[in-house]
Amino acid sequence: MLKHRPAKFKPPTGKCYITEIMELLGGAWTPALIWNLSDGARRFSELKSYLVPISSKMLSSRLAQLQKKNVIKRIVMDTKPPSVEYELTDLGNELLPAIEKMAQIGARLRDYNENGK
């Protein structure tokens, strides 16, 4: 019988940290939405035009979810009529290198699957 090897890390109590981030990034449109906010604040209509064919309902839902998770913040502009912009929080900006790395690996996986390279 093989000897049981102890883990090199202490598992977290409660939900696994990787599960937590994958639940966030695994949501439809979430990585693309975060990526589109990487250049700065955007209005709802701008985000909707960048994320064709996302529906207004889905975009609203994702924005609310990311705001609740402290990944983005909603800024109400003092204009007439009032307008709203969304921008990444510090936590949201910390996700950008991970999303970029995932995109690079995704490109390599696609290349391998299509070309065997």
N, C-alpha and C positions, 0 to 999 in steps of 0.2 A: 504494500500500500504506500502511496506517495505521501510525503510529509506536507502538511498544510503550511504555506508560507504566509507570514504576516504582511499586511499592507504597509507600504512606505509612508502612508499618510493616515491621519485620523479622519474617518468619515464624518461628515457633518451630521448634526442632529436635525431631524426634520427633512425637508426637501433637499435633494442633492443640488449643489450650486450649478452644475452643468445642465441639469433639468430646468432650473430656473431661467437660465439665459436662453436655452433652446426653445422653451415655451414662448419667450418674448420674440426671439428672432424667427421662430417657425411660423408666426402668424402671416397670413397672406398680405403682401405688400409692405410689411414692416421694414425689412432691410432696404428696399428701394426708397421708402419714405424717409428713413434716417439718412440714407445716402444723398437724397435730394435736398436735405437741409444742411448738408455739410459745408456748403458755400455761404451760409447765412440764412437769416430769417426769410420766410416766404409766406405769402397770403394763400388762403384756401384755393382760390381760383388758379393761382400759379401751380400749386402742387397737383391739382386735378389735371391741368394741361400737360404736366410732365409725366403723369402716371396713367396715361391712356391705356386701357379702357376702364380704369377704376370708377366705380359708381360714387356718387356723392355720399350715399349712406355708408358705404364701406370706408371711405376716406374719413368721414366724421367719426366712425367707430374706432378706427385705428388711431386717429389723433387723440381721442379721449382716453384710449387705453395707454398710449405712450405718455400722456400727461399725468395720468394716475400713477404710473410707474416712475415718474420723475426723469424721463428720458427727454421729453420736450417741455417747453413752457409756452403758454398762450399769452400773447401780449396784445392788450386792447389799446389801439392807437387813439389819441385824442383828436379825432378829425370829425367832420360833419359830412356825411353820416359816419358813425364810428366804424373803423375797420380793425381787423384782427390779423396778427401775424403769428407764426409759429417758428420757434428756433430751438436748437439743441441746448440742453443743459450741459453742465460739465460731465455728468454721467453719460449723456448721449454722445458727447464728443469722444469719450473713452471707448465707445463701441466701434468707432470708425476704422481703426486698424484691424480689428477682428473681422469686420464686414469686408474690408478690402482683401484681406488674406483669404477669406472664404471664396471671394470672387476669383482670385487667382487660382486657387485649387480647383474650383468648378470649371474654369477654362481648361486646365490641364486634364481633368477627368473627361470633359467633352471631347478634347482632342484625342485622348487615348481611346475612348469608345468609338469615335468616328474613324480614326486612322490607325489604331493599334500602336500608337507611339506614345 
